[in-house]
Every structure is written in C-alpha cells, then in structure tokens.
Amino acid sequence: MTDFWKMRNVFVTGCTGFLGYWLTEYLLNEGANVVGLVRDFVHQSSFYRFRLNEKITIVRGGVEDYFLLERILNEYEIDAVFHLAAQTIVDIATRNPLSTFETNTKGTWNLLEACRRNQPLVKRVVVASSDKAYGTQEKLPYTEDSPLKGTHPYDVSKTCADLIAYTFT
C-alpha cells in the first residue's frame, strides 16, 4: 500500500458497475475515503454482494443532476474524481438514445463543469472512455490518435464525452 490515496477524498461515479467495483475496492484498500454516486440498487452486483456499500459513503442520484454533483464535490471536499458512470448497454442505447445521451454526454459535461467550478479543491479527474468512441476505423489497430467517429447512439455518446473532456484540459 502506498500513501498517495490514504485519507484522500475520492468521488466515484459508476461505483456499482464492473469497473467501478474494482476501482472502489482498490481505493478502499489504499486507504481512500470513497464517496460513490449510486443511481440504482442492483443487489446482484459485486458491489453489493461483497458489501462495498457498507464501506463507502453513498449518495443516491445521477450524473444528470448538476446541482447534486456540485454539492457532493463541496460537502465531501473531494480531491479526486473518477467518472465511470454510463449507460453502457448498446441495445438500450439504440432503443433509447435520449437516455443514453443524457447520461453519457450531459452527465460528463455536468461532472466536469462541477469539477471546474470546485477548483482548487478538485485536483484530478479521470474520465473513462470506450473503444466504441472511435467507431469503425479503416486502419487497424487504431490508437488514441485515431479520429473519434462513433456512428451509433452509444458510440456517439462516448465520442461526445471524450470531446467534452478535451475541452476541459
């Protein structure tokens, strides 16, 4: 264990998802104070099965709620943010693109703007992306320098989220 995360206030969106569970467990093992944003209670997820919900501070809500995000960053004096929350199921994105854009695109914008407004308290932000943001590429394998060009609702939402993140660097 290093001392970097020890007693550091960390905010994780998407903490109940596959990647969020592993990140939250790691941060807890490193001694961080984790605040997690939870939209839905999914009792079969590893997050609840292994009782991480009992080890972190949970705030109920979604990334679509800008004022909630700003309140969390302020009240919990957040130093580091990991943005993993997303609507990731491609079939749902195709059936309901509006919900996907609200979560993946607007949610990213909301969180990054709340972080910007809470500087210098928030010192570091990590935004999770997806290879789907690159869409279909002629040259494989593609790299992070490849153009972002999603074409389906989920892909486009991640392309947009990446471009939004670039505007905040």
N, CA, C and O of each residue as an XYZ file, in Angstrom:
676
protein
N       0.842     -1.185      0.000
C       0.000      0.000      0.000
C       0.887      1.248      0.000
O       1.837      1.356      0.775
N       0.552      2.183     -0.887
C       1.256      3.456     -0.901
C       0.470      4.444     -0.053
O      -0.647      4.152      0.373
N       1.046      5.594      0.188
C       0.347      6.602      0.980
C      -0.426      7.602      0.128
O      -1.116      8.465      0.670
N      -0.321      7.502     -1.208
C      -0.939      8.522     -2.053
C      -2.438      8.642     -1.806
O      -2.944      9.755     -1.660
N      -3.153      7.534     -1.757
C      -4.618      7.581     -1.607
C      -5.070      7.629     -0.152
O      -6.246      7.864      0.122
N      -4.160      7.411      0.770
C      -4.516      7.347      2.188
C      -5.187      8.645      2.644
O      -4.611      9.729      2.555
N      -6.419      8.501      3.133
C      -7.230      9.605      3.659
C      -7.615     10.641      2.601
O      -8.111     11.712      2.948
N      -7.398     10.345      1.335
C      -7.774     11.253      0.251
C      -9.260     11.064     -0.040
O      -9.737      9.931     -0.103
N      -9.991     12.152     -0.215
C     -11.418     12.099     -0.517
C     -11.604     11.921     -2.023
O     -11.227     12.778     -2.821
N     -12.198     10.783     -2.386
C     -12.336     10.398     -3.786
C     -13.808     10.175     -4.111
O     -14.536      9.536     -3.351
N     -14.230     10.705     -5.240
C     -15.601     10.547     -5.716
C     -15.596      9.626     -6.920
O     -14.863      9.857     -7.882
N     -16.424      8.567     -6.871
C     -16.508      7.609     -7.970
C     -17.948      7.563     -8.470
O     -18.855      7.166     -7.739
N     -18.151      7.975     -9.735
C     -19.450      7.752    -10.352
C     -19.397      6.377    -11.007
O     -18.353      5.973    -11.521
N     -20.501      5.666    -10.992
C     -20.489      4.324    -11.573
C     -19.802      3.303    -10.687
O     -19.282      2.305    -11.185
N     -19.790      3.537     -9.375
C     -19.074      2.642     -8.457
C     -19.695      1.252     -8.382
O     -19.022      0.314     -7.955
N     -20.945      1.089     -8.779
C     -21.589     -0.226     -8.697
C     -21.379     -1.071     -9.947
O     -21.755     -2.243     -9.964
N     -20.795     -0.507    -10.981
C     -20.552     -1.254    -12.212
C     -19.330     -2.143    -12.103
O     -18.655     -2.175    -11.073
N     -19.056     -2.863    -13.176
C     -17.938     -3.815    -13.187
C     -16.611     -3.127    -12.867
O     -15.918     -3.528    -11.932
N     -16.258     -2.108    -13.623
C     -15.007     -1.390    -13.391
C     -15.070     -0.600    -12.088
O     -14.088     -0.532    -11.348
N     -16.227     -0.004    -11.812
C     -16.389      0.786    -10.594
C     -16.180     -0.016     -9.331
O     -15.592      0.468     -8.364
N     -16.665     -1.248     -9.342
C     -16.462     -2.124     -8.181
C     -14.975     -2.325     -7.910
O     -14.514     -2.149     -6.783
N     -14.223     -2.696     -8.957
C     -12.791     -2.975     -8.780
C     -12.023     -1.727     -8.367
O     -11.130     -1.793     -7.522
N     -12.372     -0.588     -8.964
C     -11.700      0.662     -8.587
C     -12.008      1.024     -7.142
O     -11.109      1.394     -6.388
N     -13.266      0.921     -6.757
C     -13.658      1.256     -5.387
C     -12.955      0.351     -4.384
O     -12.470      0.820     -3.355
N     -12.899     -0.931     -4.678
C     -12.206     -1.865     -3.788
C     -10.724     -1.490     -3.667
O     -10.164     -1.493     -2.571
N     -10.101     -1.170     -4.793
C      -8.687     -0.765     -4.773
C      -8.487      0.490     -3.915
O      -7.598      0.539     -3.065
N      -9.324      1.493     -4.150
C      -9.185      2.752     -3.402
C      -9.363      2.526     -1.902
O      -8.632      3.098     -1.094
N     -10.327      1.698     -1.536
C     -10.526      1.388     -0.117
C      -9.303      0.684      0.458
O      -8.869      1.001      1.565
N      -8.748     -0.266     -0.285
C      -7.553     -0.970      0.179
C      -6.357     -0.041      0.326
O      -5.450     -0.300      1.118
N      -6.363      1.039     -0.441
C      -5.280      2.024     -0.364
C      -5.540      3.094      0.696
O      -4.711      3.982      0.894
N      -6.684      3.019      1.377
C      -6.965      3.930      2.484
C      -7.733      5.183      2.117
O      -7.825      6.104      2.928
N      -8.291      5.241      0.909
C      -9.050      6.430      0.490
C     -10.406      6.479      1.180
O     -10.960      5.457      1.586
N     -10.922      7.691      1.299
C     -12.301      7.924      1.727
C     -13.117      8.032      0.452
O     -13.006      9.024     -0.268
N     -13.927      7.038      0.162
C     -14.637      6.976     -1.110
C     -16.094      7.404     -0.935
O     -16.807      6.942     -0.044
N     -16.500      8.305     -1.826
C     -17.902      8.694     -1.950
C     -18.354      8.170     -3.308
O     -17.734      8.460     -4.331
N     -19.435      7.401     -3.311
C     -19.919      6.818     -4.560
C     -21.297      7.332     -4.923
O     -22.175      7.455     -4.069
N     -21.476      7.628     -6.197
C     -22.787      8.037     -6.703
C     -23.507      6.781     -7.191
O     -22.996      6.057     -8.045
N     -24.682      6.532     -6.648
C     -25.448      5.330     -6.983
C     -26.823      5.741     -7.476
O     -27.593      6.370     -6.750
N     -27.126      5.379     -8.718
C     -28.446      5.666     -9.281
C     -29.442      4.572     -8.931
O     -30.537      4.852     -8.444
N     -29.053      3.308     -9.184
C     -29.950      2.180     -8.979
C     -29.332      1.166     -8.034
O     -28.118      0.963     -8.024
N     -30.184      0.534     -7.242
C     -29.755     -0.556     -6.378
C     -29.839     -1.852     -7.184
O     -30.931     -2.313     -7.517
N     -28.688     -2.434     -7.494
C     -28.636     -3.688     -8.248
C     -28.015     -4.719     -7.303
O     -26.796     -4.874     -7.245
N     -28.883     -5.423     -6.563
C     -28.406     -6.259     -5.461
C     -27.513     -7.420     -5.897
O     -26.743     -7.921     -5.078
N     -27.584     -7.870     -7.156
C     -26.720     -8.964     -7.592
C     -25.337     -8.491     -8.036
O     -24.487     -9.318     -8.366
N     -25.095     -7.177     -8.053
C     -23.781     -6.677     -8.458
C     -22.737     -7.020     -7.392
O     -23.062     -7.171     -6.214
N     -21.499     -7.139     -7.817
C     -20.401     -7.417     -6.884
C     -20.310     -6.343     -5.814
O     -19.950     -6.630     -4.672
N     -20.628     -5.124     -6.170
C     -20.572     -4.002     -5.226
C     -21.393     -4.310     -3.977
O     -20.931     -4.071     -2.861
N     -22.592     -4.833     -4.150
C     -23.449     -5.160     -3.018
C     -23.170     -6.554     -2.463
O     -23.227     -6.752     -1.250
N     -22.873     -7.515     -3.323
C     -22.595     -8.879     -2.849
C     -21.403     -8.901     -1.904
O     -21.394     -9.645     -0.924
N     -20.393     -8.079     -2.201
C     -19.194     -8.047     -1.359
C     -19.206     -6.865     -0.386
O     -18.182     -6.532      0.210
N     -20.355     -6.246     -0.235
C     -20.649     -5.241      0.799
C     -19.780     -3.987      0.759
O     -19.487     -3.396      1.798
N     -19.370     -3.586     -0.443
C     -18.643     -2.316     -0.523
C     -19.541     -1.156     -0.118
O     -19.058     -0.128      0.355
N     -20.850     -1.319     -0.304
C     -21.795     -0.276      0.083
C     -21.711      0.049      1.572
O     -22.110      1.136      1.989
N     -21.202     -0.870      2.367
C     -21.055     -0.637      3.809
C     -19.734      0.043      4.151
O     -19.506      0.423      5.300
N     -18.866      0.197      3.157
C     -17.529      0.723      3.413
C     -17.297      2.116      2.834
O     -16.261      2.731      3.085
N     -18.261      2.614      2.058
C     -18.111      3.940      1.455
C     -19.325      4.795      1.801
O     -20.324      4.304      2.327
N     -19.217      6.067      1.497
C     -20.356      6.973      1.613
C     -21.101      6.932      0.292
O     -20.521      7.182     -0.764
N     -22.376      6.618      0.350
C     -23.185      6.536     -0.863
C     -24.100      7.749     -0.942
O     -24.750      8.129      0.033
N     -24.132      8.342     -2.124
C     -25.086      9.409     -2.425
C     -25.968      8.884     -3.548
O     -25.469      8.434     -4.580
N     -27.269      8.941     -3.345
C     -28.213      8.459     -4.360
C     -28.472      9.569     -5.368
O     -28.690     10.722     -4.995
N     -28.447      9.211     -6.648
C     -28.731     10.187     -7.691
C     -28.025      9.827     -8.975
O     -27.437      8.753     -9.100
N     -28.090     10.741     -9.931
C     -27.491     10.501    -11.228
C     -26.620     11.653    -11.681
O     -26.715     12.769    -11.169
N     -25.771     11.363    -12.651
C     -24.875     12.390    -13.186
C     -25.626     13.449    -13.984
O     -25.057     14.481    -14.339
N     -26.884     13.201    -14.264
C     -27.690     14.200    -14.978
C     -28.047     15.386    -14.074
O     -28.475     16.430    -14.566
N     -27.873     15.234    -12.763
C     -28.238     16.266    -11.785
C     -27.004     17.104    -11.429
O     -26.232     16.754    -10.536
N     -26.841     18.206    -12.142
C     -25.663     19.062    -11.955
C     -25.515     19.553    -10.517
O     -24.422     19.505     -9.952
N     -26.604     20.019     -9.933
C     -26.517     20.605     -8.595
C     -26.172     19.557     -7.536
O     -25.520     19.878     -6.543
N     -26.595     18.324     -7.732
C     -26.199     17.248     -6.835
C     -24.690     17.016     -6.929
O     -24.020     16.864     -5.908
N     -24.162     16.989     -8.138
C     -22.722     16.787     -8.317
C     -21.925     17.899     -7.642
O     -20.932     17.640     -6.962
N     -22.365     19.121     -7.834
C     -21.658     20.249     -7.212
C     -21.714     20.144     -5.687
O     -20.728     20.417     -5.003
N     -22.859     19.752     -5.168
C     -22.998     19.594     -3.708
C     -22.054     18.506     -3.192
O     -21.398     18.692     -2.167
N     -21.982     17.380     -3.890
C     -21.106     16.285     -3.456
C     -19.651     16.753     -3.404
O     -18.955     16.524     -2.416
N     -19.205     17.402     -4.462
C     -17.811     17.847     -4.510
C     -17.493     18.807     -3.373
O     -16.412     18.750     -2.788
N     -18.434     19.683     -3.063
C     -18.240     20.650     -1.972
C     -18.328     20.012     -0.599
O     -17.410     20.144      0.210
N     -19.422     19.327     -0.333
C     -19.678     18.824      1.020
C     -18.688     17.756      1.450
O     -18.359     17.661      2.633
N     -18.214     16.962      0.522
C     -17.284     15.894      0.874
C     -15.836     16.280      0.584
O     -14.931     15.452      0.694
N     -15.623     17.542      0.212
C     -14.281     18.077     -0.046
C     -13.464     17.124     -0.912
O     -12.385     16.671     -0.528
N     -14.007     16.836     -2.087
C     -13.429     15.849     -2.988
C     -12.146     16.370     -3.622
O     -12.087     17.492     -4.126
N     -11.123     15.526     -3.582
C      -9.818     15.818     -4.164
C      -9.686     15.184     -5.551
O      -9.153     15.802     -6.473
N     -10.172     13.952     -5.694
C     -10.014     13.205     -6.945
C     -11.363     12.641     -7.385
O     -12.168     12.203     -6.563
N     -11.591     12.660     -8.700
C     -12.851     12.187     -9.271
C     -12.552     11.138    -10.331
O     -11.700     11.333    -11.198
N     -13.266     10.029    -10.247
C     -13.243      9.002    -11.288
C     -14.649      8.916    -11.863
O     -15.589      8.527    -11.170
N     -14.787      9.278    -13.128
C     -16.099      9.285    -13.779
C     -16.253      8.027    -14.624
O     -15.748      7.939    -15.744
N     -16.969      7.051    -14.055
C     -17.205      5.786    -14.735
C     -18.674      5.593    -15.098
O     -19.012      4.680    -15.852
N     -19.537      6.436    -14.572
C     -20.977      6.262    -14.804
C     -21.301      6.399    -16.282
O     -20.853      7.331    -16.949
N     -22.087      5.454    -16.780
C     -22.508      5.500    -18.176
C     -23.621      4.495    -18.396
O     -23.743      3.505    -17.674
N     -24.410      4.763    -19.381
C     -25.349      3.772    -19.887
C     -24.554      3.008    -20.926
O     -24.271      3.537    -22.001
N     -24.187      1.764    -20.619
C     -23.219      1.027    -21.438
C     -23.826     -0.057    -22.322
O     -23.123     -0.645    -23.144
N     -25.084     -0.322    -22.171
C     -25.687     -1.432    -22.916
C     -26.133     -0.936    -24.287
O     -27.041     -0.112    -24.400
N     -25.483     -1.449    -25.318
C     -25.673     -0.957    -26.676
C     -27.122     -1.104    -27.138
O     -27.651     -0.203    -27.789
N     -27.770     -2.219    -26.817
C     -29.166     -2.411    -27.226
C     -30.081     -1.354    -26.606
O     -30.982     -0.844    -27.273
N     -29.854     -1.029    -25.345
C     -30.652      0.006    -24.692
C     -30.372      1.357    -25.336
O     -31.292      2.148    -25.547
N     -29.121      1.621    -25.646
C     -28.757      2.884    -26.296
C     -29.463      3.039    -27.633
O     -29.889      4.138    -27.989
N     -29.588      1.959    -28.364
C     -30.253      2.001    -29.663
C     -31.750      2.226    -29.490
O     -32.356      2.989    -30.242
N     -32.347      1.563    -28.502
C     -33.782      1.724    -28.243
C     -34.113      3.078    -27.637
O     -35.169      3.644    -27.920
N     -33.215      3.602    -26.804
C     -33.497      4.837    -26.085
C     -32.283      5.764    -26.118
O     -31.607      5.948    -25.106
N     -32.011      6.348    -27.288
C     -30.815      7.189    -27.392
C     -30.861      8.423    -26.488
O     -29.817      8.864    -26.008
N     -32.036      8.983    -26.249
C     -32.115     10.187    -25.419
C     -31.560      9.920    -24.021
O     -30.769     10.709    -23.505
N     -31.967      8.826    -23.417
C     -31.468      8.481    -22.086
C     -29.955      8.277    -22.107
O     -29.254      8.685    -21.181
N     -29.462      7.649    -23.161
C     -28.028      7.414    -23.299
C     -27.269      8.731    -23.412
O     -26.241      8.914    -22.760
N     -27.770      9.652    -24.239
C     -27.104     10.954    -24.378
C     -27.180     11.753    -23.081
O     -26.229     12.449    -22.724
N     -28.299     11.659    -22.379
C     -28.432     12.369    -21.094
C     -27.377     11.885    -20.104
O     -26.714     12.687    -19.445
N     -27.230     10.575    -20.007
C     -26.278     10.019    -19.039
C     -24.837     10.198    -19.499
O     -24.013     10.747    -18.769
N     -24.534      9.739    -20.700
C     -23.137      9.662    -21.138
C     -22.561     11.005    -21.567
O     -21.382     11.280    -21.345
N     -23.387     11.834    -22.178
C     -22.879     13.113    -22.687
C     -23.148     14.248    -21.698
O     -22.219     14.909    -21.235
N     -24.412     14.466    -21.382
C     -24.745     15.528    -20.427
C     -24.134     15.242    -19.059
O     -23.664     16.157    -18.383
N     -24.141     13.966    -18.648
C     -23.557     13.614    -17.360
C     -22.078     13.958    -17.289
O     -21.595     14.436    -16.262
N     -21.359     13.717    -18.378
C     -19.934     14.063    -18.420
C     -19.751     15.571    -18.352
O     -18.907     16.071    -17.608
N     -20.545     16.288    -19.130
C     -20.476     17.762    -19.103
C     -20.757     18.279    -17.695
O     -20.017     19.116    -17.179
N     -21.820     17.785    -17.079
C     -22.184     18.233    -15.732
C     -21.058     18.004    -14.738
O     -20.703     18.898    -13.970
N     -20.505     16.808    -14.758
C     -19.467     16.488    -13.783
C     -18.218     17.334    -13.999
O     -17.649     17.854    -13.039
N     -17.792     17.475    -15.236
C     -16.583     18.258    -15.497
C     -16.784     19.736    -15.170
O     -15.869     20.393    -14.673
N     -17.956     20.249    -15.442
C     -18.234     21.649    -15.085
C     -18.260     21.824    -13.565
O     -17.733     22.809    -13.049
N     -18.863     20.886    -12.853
C     -18.868     20.958    -11.388
C     -17.446     20.879    -10.845
O     -17.103     21.580     -9.894
N     -16.615     20.026    -11.447
C     -15.209     19.947    -11.026
C     -14.479     21.255    -11.303
O     -13.708     21.729    -10.469
N     -14.720     21.832    -12.462
C     -14.075     23.106    -12.814
C     -14.445     24.194    -11.814
O     -13.600     24.988    -11.399
N     -15.697     24.217    -11.442
C     -16.162     25.251    -10.516
C     -15.695     25.003     -9.085
O     -15.783     25.896     -8.242
N     -15.203     23.808     -8.807
C     -14.751     23.481     -7.457
C     -13.236     23.375     -7.367
O     -12.710     22.701     -6.481
N     -12.531     24.039     -8.282
C     -11.088     24.147     -8.162
C     -10.816     25.228     -7.131
O     -11.602     26.173     -7.066
N      -9.813     25.170     -6.354
C      -8.714     24.212     -6.399
C      -8.972     22.954     -5.569
O      -8.072     22.124     -5.440
N     -10.177     22.783     -4.999
C     -10.451     21.606     -4.186
C     -10.275     20.318     -4.997
O      -9.542     19.419     -4.583
N     -10.937     20.228     -6.137
C     -10.794     19.062     -7.014
C      -9.487     19.225     -7.791
O      -9.325     20.171     -8.561
N      -8.581     18.311     -7.582
C      -7.244     18.426     -8.179
C      -7.012     17.489     -9.359
O      -6.139     17.748    -10.188
N      -7.779     16.406     -9.446
C      -7.560     15.419    -10.505
C      -8.883     14.779    -10.885
O      -9.731     14.501    -10.038
N      -9.037     14.551    -12.202
C     -10.256     13.949    -12.741
C      -9.868     12.921    -13.795
O      -9.041     13.193    -14.665
N     -10.471     11.738    -13.710
C     -10.282     10.697    -14.713
C     -11.648     10.393    -15.303
O     -12.596     10.099    -14.575
N     -11.746     10.463    -16.629
C     -12.986     10.155    -17.331
C     -12.775      8.855    -18.105
O     -11.896      8.768    -18.962
N     -13.588      7.853    -17.795
C     -13.487      6.574    -18.501
C     -14.112      6.703    -19.879
O     -15.168      7.314    -20.042
N     -13.462      6.132    -20.848
C     -13.956      6.160    -22.216
C     -14.267      4.736    -22.672
O     -14.408      3.821    -21.860
N     -14.368      4.575    -23.962
C     -14.645      3.273    -24.563
C     -14.011      3.236    -25.942
O     -13.882      4.264    -26.606
N     -13.619      2.053    -26.365
C     -13.101      1.935    -27.725
C     -14.187      2.256    -28.746
O     -13.880      2.563    -29.898
N     -15.441      2.189    -28.342
C     -16.553      2.499    -29.250
C     -16.536      3.967    -29.681
O     -17.132      4.313    -30.701
N     -15.868      4.827    -28.927
C     -15.778      6.244    -29.306
C     -15.061      6.423    -30.642
O     -15.247      7.437    -31.315
N     -14.246      5.445    -31.029
C     -13.514      5.518    -32.289
C     -14.324      5.022    -33.472
O     -13.908      5.188    -34.619
N     -15.484      4.413    -33.210
C     -16.306      3.916    -34.304
C     -15.567      2.873    -35.117
O     -14.702      2.163    -34.605
N     -15.919      2.789    -36.392
C     -15.264      1.852    -37.305
C     -14.092      2.560    -37.973
O     -14.261      3.610    -38.593
N     -12.925      1.986    -37.846
C     -11.708      2.568    -38.406
C     -11.217      1.708    -39.566
O     -11.297      0.480    -39.518
N     -10.710      2.360    -40.603
C     -10.144      1.621    -41.732
C      -8.800      1.005    -41.369
O      -8.489     -0.112    -41.784
N      -8.007      1.734    -40.595
C      -6.674      1.265    -40.221
C      -6.742      0.640    -38.832
O      -7.134      1.283    -37.858
N      -6.347     -0.640    -38.769
C      -6.335     -1.348    -37.500
C      -4.926     -1.833    -37.211
O      -4.198     -2.124    -38.160
N      -4.508     -1.934    -36.002
C      -5.285     -1.494    -34.856
C      -5.287      0.027    -34.764
O      -4.320      0.682    -35.154
N      -6.371      0.579    -34.250
C      -6.392      2.030    -34.077
C      -5.724      2.397    -32.762
O      -5.573      1.564    -31.868
N      -5.330      3.652    -32.662
C      -4.630      4.142    -31.479
C      -5.414      5.320    -30.904
O      -6.441      5.727    -31.447
N      -4.918      5.844    -29.819
C      -5.576      7.009    -29.210
C      -5.472      8.244    -30.096
O      -6.180      9.225    -29.867
N      -4.615      8.213    -31.090
C      -4.515      9.319    -32.044
C      -5.519      9.195    -33.181
O      -5.682     10.124    -33.973
N      -6.190      8.056    -33.266
C      -7.184      7.857    -34.328
C      -8.347      8.822    -34.117
O      -8.629      9.227    -32.989
N      -9.021      9.189    -35.211
C     -10.144     10.121    -35.073
C     -11.317      9.487    -34.320
O     -11.607      8.300    -34.470
N     -11.973     10.304    -33.517
C     -13.184      9.876    -32.819
C     -14.335      9.989    -33.799
O     -14.588     11.069    -34.332
N     -15.044      8.884    -34.047
C     -16.124      8.957    -35.023
C     -17.164      7.857    -34.822
O     -17.409      7.037    -35.707
N     -17.761      7.864    -33.647
C     -18.845      6.932    -33.385
C     -20.014      7.207    -34.323
O     -20.218      8.344    -34.750
N     -20.786      6.162    -34.647
C     -21.914      6.329    -35.563
C     -23.240      5.863    -34.982
O     -24.292      6.269    -35.476
N     -23.228      5.032    -33.960
C     -24.452      4.545    -33.333
C     -24.645      5.286    -32.009
O     -23.684      5.866    -31.503
N     -25.838      5.289    -31.433
C     -26.094      6.113    -30.240
C     -25.071      5.942    -29.114
O     -24.563      6.940    -28.602
N     -24.757      4.717    -28.720
C     -23.779      4.543    -27.652
C     -22.419      5.081    -28.079
O     -21.770      5.814    -27.333
N     -21.993      4.714    -29.282
C     -20.689      5.148    -29.795
C     -20.591      6.668    -29.819
O     -19.600      7.247    -29.373
N     -21.630      7.303    -30.345
C     -21.641      8.765    -30.446
C     -21.599      9.403    -29.060
O     -20.919     10.408    -28.851
N     -22.334      8.809    -28.112
C     -22.338      9.387    -26.762
C     -20.939      9.350    -26.150
O     -20.556     10.275    -25.433
N     -20.180      8.306    -26.419
C     -18.821      8.217    -25.887
C     -17.861      9.117    -26.666
O     -16.936      9.684    -26.085
N     -18.076      9.250    -27.977
C     -17.291     10.206    -28.761
C     -17.493     11.606    -28.199
O     -16.531     12.337    -27.965
N     -18.752     11.969    -27.984
C     -19.061     13.299    -27.440
C     -18.449     13.493    -26.061
O     -17.891     14.552    -25.776
N     -18.545     12.484    -25.203
C     -17.981     12.587    -23.861
C     -16.471     12.816    -23.927
O     -15.928     13.617    -23.166
N     -15.803     12.120    -24.827
C     -14.356     12.318    -24.982
C     -14.044     13.736    -25.449
O     -13.139     14.383    -24.922
N     -14.788     14.212    -26.433
C     -14.552     15.569    -26.939
C     -14.831     16.615    -25.856
O     -14.104     17.600    -25.732
N     -15.876     16.394    -25.086
C     -16.177     17.308    -23.969
C     -15.014     17.301    -22.983
O     -14.585     18.356    -22.518
N     -14.506     16.116    -22.666
C     -13.382     16.034    -21.723
C     -12.164     16.813    -22.243
O     -11.459     17.467    -21.474
N     -11.931     16.732    -23.561
C     -10.823     17.500    -24.143
C     -10.980     18.996    -23.912
O      -9.984     19.698    -23.739
N     -12.204     19.491    -23.906
C     -12.404     20.934    -23.735
C     -12.055     21.397    -22.328
O     -11.842     22.588    -22.104
N     -11.995     20.467    -21.378
C     -11.692     20.833    -20.000
C     -10.222     20.636    -19.629
O      -9.841     20.849    -18.479
N      -9.390     20.228    -20.603
C      -7.980     20.004    -20.273
C      -7.191     21.281    -20.338
O      -5.986     21.275    -20.089
